[in-house]
Amino acid sequence: MSFDFAAISEMTGSPSYVFSESKFKERASLVKEAFGEKADLCFSIKANPFLLSVLPDTFAKIEVCSPGELEICKALSMDPDMIIFSGVNKSLDEVREAIRYGAGVLTIESIQQFEWITQAAKEASKTVDVLIRLTAGSQFGMSEEELLSIIRSRETHPEIRIRGIHFFSGTQKRKPKEIQKELAMLSEFIDRVLADEKFEIERIEYGTGLSVDYFRNDADESEQERLMAIAPDIRALGEKAHLTVEMGRFFAAPCGYYISKVIDAKTNEEINYAVLDGGLHQLKYDGQLQGMQVPVITHISDGVVCEEKKEDKEAWTLCGSLCTTADVIARNAMFCDLKIGDLLVFHRTGAYSVMEGMSVFLSRDMPKVWLLKENGELCLLRDRIDTWRMNLPSL
């Protein structure tokens, strides 16, 4: 689907985020078709909770990793049965609230979380479905021995019902073999637990960590190629257990755009610098280092999308509004006649940019957030926020 970036940017103002409902739905459908009916899809909302308002029916689950994310779900009246309440830090009160709200399943990351979930379930007189997270060698999850100890003691804890395991080792995996190896490990683990412990692992929640390409013009094609490479292994595991595939970045990244205006332009020591009204506090590309890679950018000048002619291009270093030399968005970005007042639309910003930026640094405003609906209508999801109020000491 093509967009009229000139018209959109004129309506949204700058800086702004714009998230496309149709792009989000297209990506979810692509993944569902690849993985088949035996694999449920789960959207990890930490990537972009604004997309919950247009969550496609393609998703069976949403991963919630904090009390704040749970509050967002409650405010949007999300079906609690869809919620997988996860996260390495869960307090007893947070566990109680997740159970009270009716979260469909809770993950267990430690012995303490196991004890707290058991206690909260007893207090609520409920039987709570849980998934035990198996560590991949980090602070997340539990060792295999601790995990198995909970399974072995299951008869003494009728308040919890162990449905299966949760496994996620990390993000931005570029090599399908890494994911295929993990899927083979999970398949073997299911067989071993059944043989040794006489316990059937009914459910697997698996985060693929499938990578997103931020700096390629053929990103959609390269990502689809990786998706299809792991699809047979996903389908195979889905035959052994009720499989839920959890991703955030892969679903959300392609559907987002970040719009920022050139507010100053100058040449220092033969380098062209464009200063934007945004910056790294609002724009984040995973893998970007000091602006050395250039994302896909649409250049709008005088309300028209510019046709960048190769012979007329100049190299520009794009900088943000922060008082630090680290605020470089891209170096050697090529444009024709870039000038003050022009707008730049940065593609593939649907995941994490709106959530991970140093948004309160320098007390600059947080940008507007817009939804571009399937029918072409622009809806304001969040107005600009004065962050100086957050940084004002209480006297």
C-alpha positions in Angstrom: 0.0 0.0 0.0 1.4 3.4 -1.0 0.9 6.5 1.1 0.6 10.2 0.3 3.5 11.2 2.6 3.2 14.9 1.7 -0.5 15.1 2.6 0.0 13.0 5.8 2.9 15.1 7.1 1.0 18.3 6.4 -1.8 17.1 8.7 0.3 15.6 11.5 2.8 18.3 12.1 6.4 17.7 13.3 7.7 15.8 15.1 5.1 13.0 14.9 4.8 9.3 14.8 2.3 7.7 12.4 1.4 4.1 12.6 -0.4 2.3 9.7 -3.2 0.0 10.6 -3.1 -1.7 7.2 0.7 -2.3 7.4 0.3 -3.9 10.9 -2.5 -6.1 9.6 -0.5 -7.1 6.5 2.5 -8.2 8.6 0.4 -10.2 11.0 -1.4 -12.0 8.1 2.0 -12.7 6.5 3.2 -14.4 9.6 0.0 -16.4 10.2 0.0 -17.7 6.7 3.6 -18.8 7.0 3.2 -20.5 10.4 -0.2 -22.1 9.8 -3.2 -22.8 12.0 -1.4 -24.8 14.6 0.6 -21.8 15.8 -1.1 -19.0 17.6 0.3 -15.5 17.3 1.1 -13.3 20.3 1.9 -9.5 20.1 4.4 -8.3 22.6 3.0 -4.9 23.4 6.2 -3.5 24.7 7.1 -2.9 21.1 4.2 -0.5 20.6 1.2 -0.4 22.9 -0.5 2.1 20.7 -1.2 -0.7 18.2 -3.5 -2.4 20.7 -6.3 -0.1 19.6 -6.3 -1.8 16.2 -5.1 -5.3 17.1 -6.1 -7.7 14.2 -8.1 -10.8 14.9 -5.0 -12.7 13.7 -3.6 -12.4 17.2 -4.7 -14.9 19.9 -2.6 -13.5 22.7 -0.8 -10.4 23.9 2.3 -10.4 26.1 2.1 -7.9 29.0 5.3 -7.4 31.0 4.6 -4.6 33.5 1.8 -3.2 35.7 1.7 -0.2 33.4 1.1 -2.4 30.4 -1.7 -4.2 32.3 -3.3 -0.8 33.0 -3.2 0.0 29.3 -5.0 -3.3 28.6 -7.6 -2.6 31.2 -8.2 1.0 29.9 -8.7 -0.5 26.4 -11.0 -3.3 27.8 -8.8 -6.0 26.3 -10.0 -9.5 26.8 -8.1 -10.7 29.9 -8.0 -14.2 28.6 -5.7 -13.0 25.8 -3.1 -11.8 28.3 0.1 -13.6 29.0 1.4 -11.7 32.1 5.1 -12.0 31.8 8.2 -10.1 33.0 11.3 -10.7 35.1 10.1 -8.3 37.8 6.6 -9.1 39.3 5.7 -8.0 42.8 3.2 -9.9 44.9 0.7 -7.1 44.5 1.2 -7.0 40.7 0.6 -10.8 40.6 -2.6 -10.3 42.6 -3.9 -7.7 40.3 -3.2 -9.7 37.2 -5.1 -12.6 38.7 -7.9 -10.4 39.8 -8.2 -9.0 36.3 -8.3 -12.5 34.9 -5.1 -12.7 32.9 -5.2 -15.9 30.9 -1.8 -17.2 31.9 1.1 -16.0 34.1 4.7 -16.9 33.5 7.0 -18.0 36.3 10.6 -16.6 36.1 11.9 -17.7 39.5 11.2 -19.6 42.7 10.0 -16.4 44.3 7.5 -15.8 41.5 6.3 -19.4 41.8 5.7 -18.8 45.5 3.9 -15.5 45.0 1.7 -16.7 42.2 0.8 -19.7 44.4 0.0 -17.4 47.3 -2.1 -15.0 45.2 -4.0 -17.9 43.7 -4.8 -19.2 47.1 -6.0 -15.8 48.3 -8.2 -15.5 45.3 -9.5 -19.0 45.5 -8.6 -19.6 41.9 -6.7 -22.1 39.9 -4.2 -20.1 37.8 -2.7 -21.3 34.5 1.1 -20.8 34.4 4.0 -21.2 32.0 7.5 -21.7 33.5 10.2 -19.8 31.7 13.3 -21.7 30.8 16.5 -19.6 30.9 18.6 -19.2 27.8 21.6 -18.3 30.0 20.6 -14.8 31.1 18.8 -13.1 34.0 15.5 -14.3 32.5 13.8 -17.5 33.4 14.9 -20.4 35.5 17.5 -23.2 35.3 16.3 -26.5 33.9 16.7 -28.1 37.4 14.6 -25.5 39.1 11.9 -25.7 36.4 11.7 -29.5 36.8 11.5 -29.2 40.6 8.3 -27.2 40.2 6.9 -29.8 37.8 7.8 -32.6 40.2 6.0 -30.8 43.1 2.9 -30.0 41.0 0.6 -32.3 43.0 1.2 -30.2 46.2 0.2 -27.0 44.6 -3.3 -27.4 43.2 -3.7 -23.6 43.0 -1.6 -23.5 39.9 -1.9 -25.5 36.7 1.3 -25.9 34.8 0.4 -25.6 31.1 3.9 -25.6 29.7 7.0 -23.4 29.2 8.1 -20.1 28.0 11.3 -19.6 26.1 12.9 -16.5 24.6 16.6 -16.0 24.2 17.0 -12.6 22.5 16.1 -10.4 19.6 17.4 -9.5 16.1 18.4 -13.0 15.1 19.5 -12.7 11.5 20.3 -16.4 11.0 17.4 -18.8 10.7 19.7 -21.6 12.0 19.7 -20.0 15.4 15.9 -20.2 15.6 15.8 -23.7 14.1 18.3 -24.9 16.8 16.1 -23.5 19.5 13.0 -25.1 18.1 14.8 -28.5 17.9 15.8 -28.0 21.6 12.2 -27.3 22.6 11.0 -30.4 20.7 13.6 -32.6 22.5 12.7 -31.0 25.8 9.1 -31.9 25.4 10.0 -35.5 24.8 12.5 -35.7 27.6 10.1 -34.2 30.2 7.4 -36.7 29.2 9.8 -39.6 29.4 11.6 -38.7 32.6 8.9 -36.8 34.6 5.7 -38.3 33.1 4.5 -34.8 32.5 3.1 -33.6 29.2 4.1 -30.1 28.2 0.8 -28.9 26.6 1.9 -25.4 25.7 5.0 -23.6 24.4 5.2 -19.8 24.3 8.2 -19.1 22.0 9.7 -15.8 21.1 11.6 -16.2 17.8 13.5 -12.9 18.0 13.3 -12.8 14.3 15.2 -9.8 13.0 14.1 -6.7 11.2 16.1 -4.9 8.5 16.1 -1.2 9.1 18.7 -0.1 6.5 17.7 -2.0 3.4 15.4 -0.9 0.5 14.4 -4.6 0.1 13.7 -5.1 3.8 10.3 -6.7 3.3 11.8 -9.3 0.9 14.7 -10.2 3.2 12.5 -10.5 6.2 10.0 -12.7 4.4 12.9 -14.9 3.3 13.9 -15.5 6.9 10.3 -16.0 8.0 9.8 -18.7 5.4 13.1 -20.4 6.3 11.9 -21.1 9.9 8.2 -21.7 9.0 8.6 -25.6 8.5 10.2 -25.9 12.0 7.5 -23.7 13.6 4.8 -25.9 12.0 6.5 -29.0 13.2 6.7 -27.9 16.8 3.0 -26.8 16.6 2.2 -30.5 15.9 3.8 -31.5 19.3 2.3 -28.8 21.6 -0.1 -25.9 21.6 2.4 -23.3 20.2 2.2 -19.6 20.7 4.7 -17.6 18.7 5.5 -14.2 20.4 7.0 -11.3 18.6 6.9 -7.5 18.9 9.5 -5.9 16.6 8.8 -8.1 13.6 5.1 -7.3 13.7 5.3 -3.6 14.4 8.4 -2.2 12.8 7.2 -2.0 9.2 4.0 -0.1 10.1 5.6 3.0 11.6 6.8 6.4 10.3 8.5 9.2 12.1 8.2 12.7 10.7 10.7 15.5 11.6 11.4 18.9 10.2 14.7 20.5 9.2 14.9 23.6 11.5 18.5 24.6 10.6 21.1 23.8 8.0 24.8 24.7 7.8 28.2 23.5 6.6 31.0 23.0 9.1 34.4 22.0 7.8 32.9 20.9 4.5 30.3 18.7 6.2 26.6 19.6 5.6 24.6 19.4 8.8 20.8 19.4 9.0 19.4 20.0 12.5 15.9 18.4 13.0 13.2 19.1 15.5 13.4 15.5 16.6 16.4 13.4 17.5 17.6 10.2 19.1 15.4 10.8 22.1 12.5 10.0 19.8 13.9 7.9 17.0 15.6 4.5 17.5 16.9 2.0 15.0 18.3 -1.1 16.6 21.8 -1.5 15.4 22.4 2.1 14.6 25.8 3.4 15.8 26.5 7.1 15.6 24.4 7.5 12.5 26.7 5.3 10.4 23.8 3.6 8.6 21.1 5.4 6.6 17.5 4.2 6.9 14.9 4.7 4.2 13.8 8.4 4.3 11.2 10.2 2.2 12.1 13.9 1.6 9.3 16.4 1.4 9.9 20.0 0.3 7.2 22.7 -0.2 4.5 20.0 0.2 5.9 17.7 -2.5 7.7 14.4 -2.2 11.1 15.1 -3.8 12.5 13.0 -6.7 16.1 12.6 -5.6 18.1 12.8 -8.8 21.4 11.0 -8.5 23.5 13.8 -10.1 22.1 16.5 -7.9 22.4 14.7 -4.5 24.5 16.0 -1.7 25.6 14.2 1.5 24.0 15.4 4.8 24.6 14.5 8.4 21.2 14.5 10.1 21.3 15.7 13.7 18.7 16.0 16.4 17.8 18.7 18.9 19.8 17.4 21.9 22.9 19.1 23.4 25.2 16.1 22.7 27.4 15.1 19.8 25.8 11.6 20.1 22.6 13.0 18.6 23.3 11.9 15.0 20.5 10.2 13.2 22.3 9.4 10.0 25.5 10.4 8.2 25.9 10.7 4.5 22.2 10.7 3.8 21.8 11.8 0.2 19.3 14.5 -0.8 18.6 17.0 -3.5 18.4 20.7 -2.3 17.7 19.9 1.3 16.7 23.1 3.1 15.2 24.6 6.3 11.5 23.8 6.5 11.7 20.5 4.6 10.2 17.4 6.2 11.9 14.0 6.5 9.8 10.8 6.9 11.8 8.0 8.5 10.4 4.6 7.6 10.2 1.3 9.7 9.8 3.1 13.1 6.7 1.1 14.3 8.6 -0.8 17.0 10.3 0.7 20.1 11.0 4.2 18.8 7.9 5.5 20.5 8.8 3.6 23.7 12.6 3.4 24.0 13.8 7.0 23.3 15.3 9.2 26.0 12.0 11.1 25.8 12.5 13.4 28.8 16.1 14.4 28.1 16.5 18.2 27.7 12.8 18.6 28.7 11.7 18.6 25.1 8.2 17.8 24.2 7.1 14.2 23.3 5.7 14.1 19.8 2.1 13.4 18.7 1.1 9.9 17.9 -1.2 9.3 15.0 -3.0 6.2 13.6 -3.5 6.0 9.8 -6.6 3.8 9.6 -7.3 1.4 6.8 -9.8 3.8 5.2 -7.1 6.5 5.1 -8.4 8.5 8.1 -5.8 10.0 10.4 -6.7 9.7 14.1 -4.8 11.4 16.9 -3.9 8.8 19.6 -1.8 11.0 21.8 -1.2 14.8 21.7 2.1 16.4 22.4 3.3 16.1 26.0 5.2 18.8 27.9 8.0 16.8 29.5 9.3 19.8 31.5 6.4 19.2 33.8 7.8 15.7 34.6 11.2 17.2 35.3 10.1 20.0 37.5 11.2 19.4 41.1 8.5 19.6 43.8 9.3 22.4 46.1 
